[in-house]
């Protein structure tokens, strides 16, 4: 969990005080069941809490953003945006899939890439963040990770462009793909990062985002689209 803690600090300036909350957020029931004697907590309760704060923050955003939009339309937008597939995409984009604690059977059956598990982990993380840092920090995180897609009307499933780019470039063999932050702008609480992605030392794309992870995804998207 220390690697995850360091990643959150570097990418989103989130410094968890209670690492046990973070550990619980990424612990699937299958892992807890396989370690019953250790009485390990799993993430279902945090998921419940995270779902509630996510619904609240997205609802507040839609209410303010679309003052003339009727309740029914706002409900449709919210339900489309917070559905399982979208949350799983955000989880992947944040790199959360690497930190899941799964039981051996779940791991072998591909649970690390299952939308249900990834979406639940994203909500559980929000629940842990709410308990550790409060609603304001959760809102700031969502404004970096989710809200930018809402603002451009992107309600479709989130694409992991880094994986797509890797698959495209390495179809004929291994290629070294690297991402580098080339510029930062804005105040500490609202930074914009610019990232270049290179393949075997040659720059193939550039992108910007409100976190390093999002900037990397934007650079990868640019590189994918440039390949036609």
N, C-alpha and C positions, 0 to 999 in steps of 0.2 A: 504493500500500500504506500510505501514511502516514494516509490517511483511515480505512482498516480498523484500523490500529494505534490510532488515536485513539478509534474506536468501541469496540474491545475494552477499552481503558483506562476509558472512561466507563461502559460498561454492565456490565462484568464484573471491573473492576479487574485486568486482565491487561496487563502491560507487557512486551511481547516485547523481548528483548535482540538477537536475530538476526532482522532483518527479511527476510533472504534466505530463511529457513525459511518465513516467512509467505507470501512471494511464491510460493515453490515449491508450497506447499499449495493455492494457488488457481490454479495453472497447469495447464490441461488438455493432454493429449497433442496435440490438434489445434493448439494455439497453439505448442507446442514444435516440432512438425513444420514449421510454416510459417516458423519462425525458426531453422532448423538451423544456419546459419552462426554464429549467436550462441551456440550450444551451451547453450540454456536448458534447465534441468531441469524435468520435469513431476512431477505429484503421486502417481504410482502407488506408488513405494516408501514414501512417507509414509502413503499409504492403507493399505498392508500393516501398517505399524507401528500406526496408529491403530485399525485393526480389532482387533488383538491386545489393546491396552490397554483398549479399550471392552468387549470380551468379558470381560476379567478384572475390571474394576470393577463391571460389571452382575452378574456371577456372584457376586462378594463381597457385593454388596448383597442379592441374592436369598437367598444362603446364610444371612446374618444375620437378614434380615427374616422368613423363613419356616423356622424351625428344624425343623418337623415335615413339611416338604414333600419328597416323594421326588425323586430326581435327574431322572426323566423329566419331571415336571411343571415343575421349575425350567428344564429345557432348553427346553420349549415356551414358557414365558413369555419367556425370554431371546431365543429366535429370533423370536418375534412382535414383540418390542419393538425389536430392532436390525435389522429387515428394511429393505430399500431404501426403501420408501415412507415409513416412519417417520423414517428419517435425513434424507431429503429434506425432510420437513416441518420438522424441527428446524433444518435449514440455512436454510430460508426464514424461519422464526421469528426466527432470529438475524440475518437480513439478509445472509447470505453470498452469495446469488445475485447481488447487485450487484457483487461484487468478483471474480468469476470471470474468468480470462483465457482466452478461447476463440479458436480459429481462425475466420477469416471465414466459412467454409462451415458450421461448427458453429453459429456465432452466427445465421446466416440461417435455419438449419433448426430453430431453437427450442431449441438446446442449453441455454440459460440457465435454462430451466424444466423440463429433463428430469430425472426422478427419479434416474436412474442417475448422472448427472454431479453433481447436488447431494448425493446420499448419499455418493458417493466423496469429494467435497470436504470434507464434514463429518468423515469418518474421517481424511482427510489433515491437516485442521486439528488433530485430536486428536494425530496423530503428531508434528506440528510442535511442539505445546504440550508434549508429553512430552519431546522433545529439549531444548527451550528452558527449561522450568520444572520438569520432573519429574512423577512420577505423582501426587503430592499435589495439585498444581494442576489436573491433568486431572480428578481425582476431585471437587475443589471445583467446577469448571465444570459437570460432569455433574450434580452435586447441585443446581445452580441451574437447569439447562436441561432435563434428562431425568428425574431421579429424582422430582420432584414429580408427574409424570404416572404413574409407576409406583405411587406411594403411594396414588393415588386409583383405581388399577385401570384407567387409561386406556391400553389397548393398541392403540387404533385409530389410523388414520392421523391425523397431526397436521394440524389445519385452520388455514390462514392466515386468521384472522378479520379482520385489517386489510384484506386484499384483498377479502374477502367484504363487509365493511361499505362499503368504497369503491364496490363494484359496486352495492350496494343504494341508497346515497345519491345516486349520480351517474347513476342510470338516466334521469332527466329533464333532465340538464344538469350542468354543473360546479358542485361545492360544495367549499368550502375545509374540509378535515378536518385538525384539529390535535390533538396529544397533549401533555399537560403533566403533569410530576411535581408532585403537590400535597402529598406527605408522604413522609418516609423514617423508618424505625425500625430498631433493632437495631445490633449492633456492626459495624465496618467489614468484617469478613470474612463476615458473614452478614446483610446488610441486606435489608429488605423495602421495596419502593417502591410507592406508590399513585399511579395515573395517571388523569386525566380525559381523555376524548376529546370534542371539540366539533365540531359541524358548523355552519359559518357563525356561529361564536361562541356557539352554544347547546350546553350540555353534554348529551350523549346516552348517556354510559356511564362507568362507573368500575370499576377493577380493581386488584388487587395482585399482586405477584410478586417473586421473589428477584433479578430483574434488571429494568432499565427496559424491555427488549424484551418480557419475559414479562408485565410489568404492562400494557404497551400492548396485547398480545394479549388479556389478560384483560378490559381495558376495552372493546376492540372486540367481544369475545364477548358481554359484557353488553349492549352496544348492539344487536347483531344479535338476540339473544334477546328483548330488549325490544320489538323490532319485530314479534315473533310469527312 
